[in-house]
Amino acid sequence: MVIIPTPARSHANFVHVPSLAGTRIRDVLDELDPEDIGDCLSLGALDIVFRTGNDGPPNVGVVLTDPRGRRIGFDPITKRAWQALPVAQGDINCDDLGRTSTCWGIVQVCGPISGTYKLEVIALKTTAYSVSVLGRSKEVLDGNSLQSHFSKTDLNNLAIRKRSREIVLLQYSRDPRENVTAQLQRGHESPSRLSSSD
């Protein structure tokens, strides 16, 4: 099941996204966007996997906004979809590899630009959700070969109420010396930094 309906991909207003008021956004670096899927190898990647413990599709939807204000995702409450990132996709995976009936969603961004990404988690029902974020840097020459750096951060079993929204700020860099990080924002509290690992 795809979370980005086909008609949403060509919507002309997707580039007109309001500013992310109330969030601290790093300066956007002057980095090139990917032109095709082949750029994922050289420019890096950002994969976001989300799930809830129920049978079937997750009880949450997500909308990811990049540092330039472009969105990808689906709001299950308003039934709005966005796909304004150059090379990105999202879907729901229900492959029964482990003989369970739990599905998970994934958003994959090829060649993401460095900066702060806003991940909005939107609950259809009161539930607990988990999000895993895997960042891969751009390729750099290491000796005689090109190498990428991988880093990952997880947010596990976070409670969310029906029809509410939570914001997770993700820091991603193409620089192989940087790790991907996540900050959960709740209400008017200041964000708490969550761990990341190689």
PyMOL commands that set and color helices and strands:
alter all, ss='L'
color gray80, all
select helices_A, chain A and resi 6-10+12-15+39-43
alter helices_A, ss='H'
color red, helices_A
select strands_A, chain A and resi 45-52+60-65+71-75+80-83+88-93+104-110+115-123+127-136+140-142+145-147+150-160+165-172+181-185+192-194
alter strands_A, ss='S'
color yellow, strands_A
deselect
rebuild
show_as cartoon
